[in-house]
């Protein structure tokens, strides 16, 4: 315990000395373009069009389609890209040809390894709820989703830019809400779902009070203060979304020495039975 306390005191002292330098780096490298917005849609053919990279051009539109015809009730949350190089993370349904938009959790990496789908002749499907007499058709991954993320990609001048949008969809696809969206402005670099900062992003979960992640030079320190001996899964990704390190351990404190790693921003995730913490750290 004494070793652990002295190690983190050392890190805290280092952080205090380096605070001015890190603040300058944060200003110089503010790479995430974040937009806060709140809008709810519950009327037929209303929706949300937005400019992900703020270049003055609409990139995506998500909208509500709802109508009743005789005995049929038809509610759908759909979307499309304004250009074929504007894509969504999703999968093609081989039966009907629609793209079903994937639901992404907070803290998950959005990058090149996801399945990216352009808009062609069919709208992207978030959720569908169709009642016709006694039959019911429901499909899509977003029925009843709350605070989940859709992955977005722009490809401009042969470079890809990744982003996210946070949405709610009710259980019948009759109402949807938009909360905010963001894009990583470093080309060909991943972004964490929910990340709006440059150096750090910690999901608001109880684990954040018990799992601590810090870096100093080429070292990464991870501390788990939960009582008991529950295991902890550690994963480190580089800024492009490639997995660089994984380990499962019951140790309460891990010091990773990474002398051969290139300087830059890395994404550290520590997961226990109680929750998960993700943090972006700088290795210099």
PyMOL commands that set and color helices and strands:
alter all, ss='L'
color gray80, all
select helices_A, chain A and resi 2-28+206-209
alter helices_A, ss='H'
color red, helices_A
select strands_A, chain A and resi 32-41+46-50+60-69+72-81+86-92+99-101+109-110+116-118+124-132+135-139+148-156+159-169+176-184+191-192+211-216+219-224+232-238+243-249+253-257+264-272+275-283
alter strands_A, ss='S'
color yellow, strands_A
deselect
rebuild
show_as cartoon
